[in-house]
Amino acid sequence: MAYTKKMIIFDWNGTLIDDVWLNLNAINGVLEKRKLKPITIEYYRENFLFPVSVFYKELGLDVEKEWDEITKEFGNLYLSSIDKVKLFPDVVSSLEELKKAGIETGIFSAMEHKMLNRHVEMLRISQYFRFIEGIENYYAEGKTHLCKKILEKSGYSERELLFVGDTCHDYETAKTIGCDTALISRGHNTAEILRNTGAPVFGSITELIKLIRG
């Protein structure tokens, strides 16, 4: 199998940046404040889903009454250590290869738009992307509602795009507009969970890049 695409649209969290540990720490901080049992990274990766309010409710959080407070607490805990979040080791070299092959790239994330742009700038890779698009709030409700906008922004047809993500939600997002998906298994969902979507699953972006031809 080989991909022939004109543009690759990447998810951010867990796909280009290694931030599962930070999400886990932030969620456990929210849980511990309410005297709820913290979760393990194994549980997190096997159960994490969008919208995150559903995931939080399954953890025992009262999302109906405390949603705004919960999201603010999570956001503050996440941001307190965001400067420690790194790119996965193969990201820059992979982006360089795509650039040399003449394949454009973009970012489409469920992270709030301004925060996303600041983080990309912080990690000094904004020059690789034709666009960087997040959502309009901090609730991490998902991004399927913005798919049409992303398709129009790309200027390409569905067949010319490849979505690359690390969660089942990324697969659902791409499916909304009929794009092919490739999933990377080192992020927020396990390889086993990702394979249930039927999409191809890779251990790294390097593995995927080998199958991409300009």
ZIHU-V423584 format. One record per backbone hydrogen bond with DSSP energy under -1.0 kcal/mol. CO is the residue of the C=O (numbers start at 1). NH is the residue of the N-H. Records with the same first field share a line. If there is no record, write none. Layout:
CO=NH / NH
This chain:
3=213
6=104
7=162
8=106
9=164
10=108
12=15 / 16 / 17
16=88
17=14 / 19
19=23
20=24
21=25
22=26
23=27
24=28
25=29
26=30
27=31
28=32
29=33
31=36
32=35
40=44
41=45
42=46
43=47
44=48
45=190
51=54
52=56
53=57
54=58
56=61
57=60
61=63
62=66
66=70
67=71
68=72
69=73
70=74
71=75
72=76
73=77
74=78
75=79
76=80
78=81
81=84
82=85
86=18
88=91
90=94
91=95
92=96
93=97
94=98
95=99
96=100
97=101
98=103
99=102
104=8
105=130
106=10
107=133
111=135
112=116
113=117
114=118
115=119
116=120
117=121
118=122
119=123
120=125
121=124
125=128
126=129
131=107
133=109
135=113
140=52
143=146
144=147
146=150
147=151
148=152
149=153
150=154
151=155
157=160
158=161
160=6 / 7
162=9
163=182
164=11
165=184
167=171
168=172
169=173
170=174
171=175
172=176
174=179
180=163
182=165
183=202
190=194
191=195
194=197
195=198
200=183
202=185
204=208
205=209
206=210
208=211
209=212
211=3
